[in-house]
Amino acid sequence: MLIKILLLCIFFAVMIGIGVYTRKHATNVDGFVLGSRSAGPWISAFAYGTSYFSAVVFVGYAGQFGWKYGISSTWIGIGNAVIGSLLAWFVLGRRTRVMTQHIDAKTMPDYFGKRYSSNALKIAASIITFIFLIPYTASVYNGLSRLFGMAFDIPYNVCIIVMAVLTGLYVILGGYMAAALNDFIQGIFMLVGICAVIGAVLNGQGGFYHALTELAAQAPAESEVFPVAGNGIFASFFGPDPMNLLGVVILTSLGTWGLPQMIGKFYAIKSEKAVKTGMIVSTIFAIVVSGGCYFLGGFGRLFSDKINIALDGYDSIIPTMLSTLPDILIGVVIVLVLSASMSTLSSLVLTSSSTLTIDFLGATFLKKMSEKKQVFLMRIFIVVFVAISVIIALNKDKIPNIAQLMGYSWGALAGAFLAPFMYGLYWKKVTKISVWASFILSVVITVTNMIWGYIQSPINAGAITMLISLILVPVVSLLTPKMEEKKMEELFQCFEQKVEVPVKKSLD
């Protein structure tokens, strides 16, 4: 217990210290929200990766989908690395940085307002962002508190409140740079921690080969019906349910392309070199952390004698697996998950507060706010957002499990924003009406499915929403009035500006 508490104290001291140190970067809106667009490659890559993976992935998704799909759940981690990191940086990184600086957009709703010359789109996007980031934040608190309860026997409510206060504190102090520097340190903890935990868990099961053999011997429960049956399905290449596995891969990988807290990392990149290096680093980070989490979760059924899914739910699987580890490794796990979750939480609360201040109030009731007042209001709304998320998380008996909460959040946000954001970076003919169509479709499907549940899995509902939106936006754009051609030429001129590069970059 002493070791675990000591590790936590060091972790919290470093985190708050960075918040104090970075206060000088948070004196104006650009500094508070984007760190003055000066984030280097490693800072940007780790900020992206640590915002991507949290207790939601480690506790909720790795536990649930590892149990359902066995070792094949590792494909989710591979998809996260290739689609959610490598391709996201390659397709969106440079163009997002160039266009958002050209139109002076600080947030995703700000981008929609200026890219499509519509204040109404900006306001609508800010409302969607604020509302649907709340369940995601609540799910992070939920997952984090379950692990703390296992390790320290501290009441769930106390865990949530302490985490909320600490997260709010360092983001309020230093804004984006506090979050980004903490992300870098927390990312190192995550890389080391996940490798140590996987090694320890497999060693406790007699090594990788023995654990895989035992997993192959596991049979589904009588209540479980899978499309693929037969011996060894939980140790097979694509597992017992390949189609639903594909739905999870799509939501958790392609979904990042439309999440404001993820895309915001591209706004703050410092240089061309930072984009290229960041793409490689974030991909390797995702392979280790996300691939490791799902790989570990795939062995969850080996602990079925200690887990009652009907009573405790899927969110109990990973904490149960880890409860058998030595105290020193449990301490490492706590710092690992705490690192992952605090970085995600800081990104979420910063995105929500900046969106509400700049994009909603700044476009409606307080159009002539000074920079100082905007920064002050963002700090106030950080407190408000954290408080709402905590209230939801405290009512854990009345809310769905972690994976469902995240499915609703990611499905609504990525379904609404992914297509109009991506197409808007590359294609001049995207229309306002097509963006509205994407927003409305996503919100309607998500909300109605929450009420009536006509798509059984929120994960599949989110994946379906994104795919429909990717088709809907270009189709509607071809059928509706185009944006002013002169305006579009001026907007896309930013990609045609000439720059000088050294010979090692180009022979021309």
ABEGO torsion letter per residue (X at the ends): XAAAAAAAAAAAAAAAAAAAAAAAAAABAAAAAAGGGABBAAAAAAAAAAAABBAAAAAAAAAAAAAAAEAAAAAAAAAAAAAAAAAAAAAAAAAAAAAAAAAGBABAAAAAAAAAGBAAAAAAAAAAAAAAAAAAAAAAAAAAAAAAAAAAGBBAAAAAAAAAAAAAAAAAAAEAAAAAAAAAAAAAAAAAAAAAAAAAAAAAAGEAAAAAAAAAABBBBAABBBABBEBGAAABAAEABAAAAAAAAAAAAAAAAABAAAAAAAAABABAAAAAAAAAAAAAAAAAAAAAAAAAAAAAAAAAAABBAAAAEAAAAAAAAAAABBAAAAAAAAAAAAAAAAAAAAAAAAAAAAAAAAAAAAABABAABBAAAAAAAAAAAAAAAAAAAAAAAABAAABBBAAAAAAAAAAAAAAAAAAAAAAAAABAABBAAAAAAAAAAAAAAAAAAAAAGABABAAAAAAAAAAAAAAAAAAAAAABBBBBAAAAAAAAAAAABBBBBBAAABAX
